[in-house]
Structures are given as C-alpha cells and as structure tokens.
C-alpha cells in the first residue's frame, strides 16, 4: 500500500449538529462548485439504534439519528448526494418479519439518491426484492449483474446520471460474485459479469459518451483482500475514469478515505464506513469552473447517535 496516503482528518462533533454550528460556511468558495456526498454501507436492517448494553456500538445507529444528520447537512448545502453501497437487508427481526419493506421505505423517507445491491439483498430472492422495489423512490444500479433472463430485467439500471448544480455525476454499481455466497435459487439466472471489465466499460461510457464530470462507483466487492480477489483497491488501480469508490461488503471502518493512483496516475478516493448504520460518511469535493479538475477538500466520519432529551 505504498501508493496510498491518508488525508488530514476533520472530526465532526455531535454537538455541532445540535447547536447548528456546522463548519461549512468558512470553507465556501464562490468561484468553485461544491459537491457533498453522504453515504452508508451494510446497514443490515438496523432501523433502531444498537442497545445501550452493546459492547461496541452502544446507542449508535438507527434511522432517526441518520435522518437528523442528513437533514442538518441538506439545510446548509446546495448539492448533496445520499448513496448506499448495498446489504440493506438482513440482520434484525425487522427483516425476518417484513422482508425488507421498512428498510426501503426508510431510505426513501431519508431521500437516498441511489444504491447498489449487496449479496444479502438477494436473501428474499429476486421475487422478494422485486416486491420491495415499488417502495423505493431512488434507483438501484447493478452494472455487473445481468438480470435480462430474470424478473428483475429492466428493474435496475446499469448506471444513472444525476446533476447537482452544474456538476454532471455518473454512478455505476459493482456487486460481489454470488456463486458460493448466495443460494443459487435466490439469484436464479442472474449472469455475473467481470467487475473490472464492467467498470472500465461503463466508466468510459459515462465520461466520454455521456459527458460526466464526476464518476462514482458504488461497490459491494470489498475493500481489499490478502488473496487474488477483485476489490475496491484493484478497481481503483486498474481503471481510468472513476473518481470515487463508495465501498461495502467487508464492513471496513476507515478512519479516513484512502487515495489510490489509477492507470493514468490520477487520484481515486475510496471510502467505507463500517456497518450497521453506526456511521455516516461525509465527503466534500470542490470543482474548478471548467469541471475538469476536482479535489477532496473535507471529510468526516459522522457517528450516528440519537440525541436524548
């Protein structure tokens, strides 16, 4: 990892949210466009906070705490994206009883812009996932899952493009190999496409054919491995057009985003915020006027914790 470096960390204290002292105005530069990205991964049906007796995450997580943070950021920023990198389902009785409906409804209520599918999002089968899609007000992008021979055909997207202010943002999604990880009957005739080849093809299309200024990969491949398996690190190193990878699957708690040089020696930012919704990732990018250059100017790992009054 000698090509990796960590950015200077800025921690957002929970008290700033409560007092309205969110530290954005001092950073604003009118001559540049700002893009704020909030993100989660592997929330695993955690609609309520972890109990106060939990040894690792006492009182952390939960939809109410997450929504309070999201609302506070949106109140002070114009261009905000809210994204998820998969494994929305599985982990609490809510999923066992309601099969994903409250999870998707909660995400819609919070105003998610886009998500990808993780392996546990297949736990109710393709028919179960399809049943929950009407509750989603946001698209699922699944670039390397070919659903053309299944009931999910044309129900997810190979990519999506979102405009925030003057910034044209392309988003693709990469999922982990399902064979051996998910029961075959759960994914049926889903065809798995090579994630690296898919990433190269789709990101190039978004940059050169669709004119995107910024390209995000929602990845449920995993951060990195000690054996030969495709990961976020490998995708960053071996592609050319991706600017940001929001990761999942490995439940990795990164204290700071990791920056990797791609094949063109350009920076790719990678971030992942653990699991269970205990943290919300917060990244601020600034763009030059012509949008040809962007830089990560601020980041925070925001602990999601309900304020007790």
C-alpha positions in Angstrom: 0.0 0.0 0.0 2.9 2.4 -0.6 0.8 4.2 -3.2 -1.8 5.0 -0.6 -2.0 8.1 1.6 -4.4 9.3 4.2 -5.9 12.7 4.1 -6.0 15.0 7.1 -8.9 14.1 9.3 -11.6 16.5 10.4 -13.9 15.1 13.1 -17.5 16.5 13.3 -18.5 16.5 16.9 -22.1 15.6 17.6 -22.7 18.8 19.5 -22.2 20.8 16.3 -25.3 19.3 14.8 -27.3 20.1 17.9 -26.2 23.7 18.1 -26.3 24.5 14.4 -22.6 25.2 14.3 -21.9 23.0 11.2 -18.5 24.1 9.9 -19.3 24.8 6.3 -19.6 28.5 5.7 -16.0 29.2 6.4 -15.0 26.7 3.7 -17.3 28.1 1.0 -15.5 29.4 -2.1 -17.9 31.1 -4.5 -15.7 30.6 -7.5 -15.9 26.8 -7.1 -18.8 24.3 -7.2 -19.1 22.1 -4.1 -20.5 18.6 -4.0 -21.3 16.9 -0.7 -21.6 13.2 -0.6 -23.2 11.4 2.3 -23.0 7.6 2.3 -23.7 4.3 4.1 -23.0 0.6 3.5 -24.0 -2.7 5.1 -26.8 -1.2 7.2 -28.2 -4.7 7.6 -31.8 -3.8 8.6 -30.7 -1.7 11.6 -33.7 0.6 11.8 -33.3 1.1 15.6 -30.1 2.1 17.4 -27.9 -0.6 18.9 -28.9 -1.2 22.5 -27.2 0.7 25.3 -25.7 -2.6 26.5 -23.9 -3.3 23.2 -20.2 -3.5 23.8 -19.1 -1.9 20.5 -21.8 0.4 19.4 -24.0 1.3 22.4 -26.7 3.7 21.3 -25.3 4.1 17.8 -27.1 3.8 14.5 -30.8 3.9 13.8 -32.9 5.7 11.1 -33.8 8.6 13.3 -30.2 9.6 14.1 -29.2 9.2 10.5 -32.1 11.3 9.2 -31.2 14.1 11.7 -27.7 14.3 10.3 -28.8 14.2 6.7 -31.4 16.9 7.3 -28.8 19.1 9.0 -26.3 18.8 6.1 -29.0 19.5 3.5 -30.1 22.6 5.4 -26.7 24.1 4.8 -25.5 22.7 1.5 -27.0 23.0 -2.0 -25.5 20.0 -3.7 -25.9 16.9 -1.6 -25.9 13.3 -2.8 -27.0 10.4 -0.5 -25.8 7.0 -1.5 -25.7 3.4 -0.3 -23.3 0.5 -1.2 -25.5 -2.4 -0.5 -26.5 -5.0 2.1 -29.6 -3.1 3.1 -31.3 -6.3 4.2 -30.7 -9.0 6.8 -29.6 -8.6 10.5 -32.6 -7.8 12.7 -36.1 -9.1 13.2 -37.5 -6.3 11.0 -36.2 -8.2 8.0 -37.4 -11.5 9.2 -40.9 -10.2 9.7 -41.3 -7.6 6.9 -38.9 -8.8 4.2 -37.3 -5.5 3.5 -40.3 -3.2 3.3 -39.4 -0.9 6.2 -35.8 -0.7 5.2 -36.6 0.6 1.7 -39.4 2.9 2.9 -36.9 4.4 5.4 -34.4 5.0 2.7 -37.0 6.7 0.6 -38.1 8.9 3.5 -34.4 9.9 4.0 -34.2 10.8 0.4 -31.5 8.5 -0.9 -30.4 9.3 -4.4 -29.1 5.9 -5.4 -28.0 2.5 -4.1 -26.5 -0.8 -5.3 -27.3 -4.4 -4.3 -25.2 -6.4 -1.9 -25.3 -10.2 -1.5 -27.7 -10.1 1.4 -30.2 -8.1 -0.7 -30.8 -11.4 -2.5 -31.8 -13.1 0.7 -35.5 -12.9 -0.1 -34.9 -14.0 -3.7 -35.4 -12.0 -6.9 -39.2 -12.1 -6.4 -38.9 -10.7 -2.9 -36.6 -7.9 -4.0 -38.9 -7.1 -6.8 -41.8 -6.9 -4.4 -40.0 -4.1 -2.4 -38.9 -2.0 -5.4 -42.2 0.0 -5.6 -41.3 1.4 -2.2 -38.0 2.8 -3.5 -38.0 6.4 -4.7 -34.4 6.0 -5.9 -32.8 3.7 -8.5 -30.6 0.7 -7.9 -27.6 0.5 -10.1 -26.2 -3.0 -10.8 -23.7 -2.7 -13.6 -22.2 -6.2 -13.5 -25.4 -8.1 -12.6 -27.2 -9.1 -15.9 -30.8 -9.6 -15.0 -32.0 -9.9 -18.6 -33.2 -13.5 -18.1 -34.9 -12.8 -14.7 -37.9 -11.0 -13.3 -35.6 -8.1 -12.5 -35.0 -7.3 -16.2 -35.0 -3.5 -16.6 -36.0 -3.1 -12.9 -32.4 -1.9 -12.0 -30.1 0.3 -14.0 -26.6 -0.3 -15.4 -25.8 3.3 -14.4 -27.5 6.5 -13.6 -26.7 10.2 -14.2 -27.6 12.9 -11.6 -27.0 16.6 -11.9 -26.2 18.6 -8.8 -25.8 22.3 -9.5 -23.5 22.5 -12.6 -22.0 19.0 -11.9 -23.0 16.0 -14.0 -22.4 12.9 -11.9 -22.3 9.4 -13.3 -22.9 6.5 -10.9 -22.3 2.8 -11.6 -22.7 -0.2 -9.3 -20.5 -3.3 -8.9 -21.6 -6.4 -7.0 -19.7 -9.3 -5.5 -19.7 -12.8 -7.1 -22.9 -14.5 -5.9 -21.9 -18.1 -6.7 -20.9 -19.8 -3.5 -22.0 -16.9 -1.4 -25.8 -16.8 -2.1 -28.0 -19.9 -2.6 -28.5 -20.4 -6.3 -32.3 -20.3 -6.1 -32.0 -16.8 -4.6 -30.4 -15.3 -7.7 -31.7 -17.6 -10.4 -30.5 -16.9 -13.9 -28.6 -13.7 -12.9 -25.5 -13.6 -15.1 -22.4 -12.3 -13.3 -20.1 -10.0 -15.4 -16.5 -9.4 -14.6 -16.5 -6.3 -12.4 -13.2 -4.9 -13.6 -14.1 -5.1 -17.3 -17.5 -3.7 -16.5 -16.0 -0.8 -14.5 -13.7 0.1 -17.4 -16.5 -0.1 -20.0 -19.2 1.8 -18.0 -17.0 4.5 -16.6 -15.5 5.2 -20.0 -19.1 5.4 -21.4 -20.1 7.8 -18.7 -17.1 10.1 -19.2 -16.7 10.1 -23.0 -20.2 9.4 -24.3 -22.4 10.9 -21.6 -20.1 13.8 -20.6 -20.0 13.2 -16.9 -17.8 15.5 -14.8 -17.5 13.1 -11.8 -17.9 9.3 -11.7 -18.8 7.3 -8.6 -18.7 3.6 -8.2 -21.0 2.1 -5.6 -19.1 -1.1 -4.8 -20.1 -4.2 -2.9 -16.9 -6.0 -3.8 -15.0 -5.4 -0.5 -12.2 -3.0 0.4 -9.2 -5.3 -0.1 -8.1 -9.0 0.3 -4.9 -10.8 1.0 -5.6 -13.2 -1.9 -6.4 -12.9 -5.5 -9.9 -11.4 -5.5 -11.2 -8.2 -7.1 -11.6 -5.4 -4.6 -12.1 -1.7 -4.4 -8.3 -1.3 -4.3 -7.9 -3.2 -7.5 -10.7 -1.4 -9.2 -9.1 1.9 -8.3 -5.7 0.9 -9.5 -6.8 -0.7 -12.8 -9.4 1.7 -14.1 -9.0 5.2 -15.6 -12.2 7.3 -15.2 -13.6 6.5 -11.7 -13.2 9.4 -9.3 -14.7 7.9 -6.1 -15.5 4.4 -4.8 -18.0 4.1 -2.1 -17.4 0.6 -0.7 -19.2 -2.1 1.2 -19.2 -5.9 1.9 -16.1 -6.1 4.1 -17.5 -3.9 6.9 -14.3 -1.9 6.9 -14.1 1.0 9.3 -11.8 3.5 7.5 -10.8 6.4 9.7 -10.1 8.4 6.6 -10.6 8.0 2.9 -7.9 6.2 1.0 -6.5 7.7 -2.2 -5.1 5.4 -4.9 -3.4 6.3 -8.2 -5.2 4.8 -11.2 -3.7 3.7 -14.5 -3.5 7.4 -15.6 -1.8 8.3 -12.3 -4.9 10.2 -11.3 -6.4 10.1 -7.8 -9.2 7.7 -6.9 -10.8 8.2 -3.5 -12.1 5.1 -1.6 -14.3 5.3 1.4 -16.2 2.8 3.6 -17.9 3.4 7.0 -18.2 0.0 8.7 -21.6 -1.5 9.1 -24.9 -1.3 10.9 -25.5 2.4 10.1 -23.3 3.4 13.1 -21.5 6.0 10.9 -22.4 8.2 8.0 -19.7 9.0 5.5 -19.3 12.7 4.6 -17.2 13.9 1.7 -16.9 17.4 0.3 -15.4 17.8 -3.2 -14.7 21.1 -4.9 -14.7 21.5 -8.7 -12.9 24.1 -10.8 -15.0 26.3 -13.0 -14.5 24.1 -16.1 -15.2 20.9 -14.1 -12.1 19.2 -15.5 -10.5 19.1 -12.0 -11.9 18.2 -8.6 -10.4 17.7 -5.2 -11.5 16.2 -1.9 -11.5 19.2 0.4 -13.1 17.9 3.6 -14.2 14.5 5.0 -15.8 13.4 8.2 -16.9 10.1 9.7 -20.1 11.2 11.5 -21.2 8.9 14.3 -24.9 8.3 14.1 -26.2 8.6 17.6 -29.6 9.7 18.8 -29.7 12.8 21.0 -31.5 12.1 24.2 -33.6 14.9 25.7 
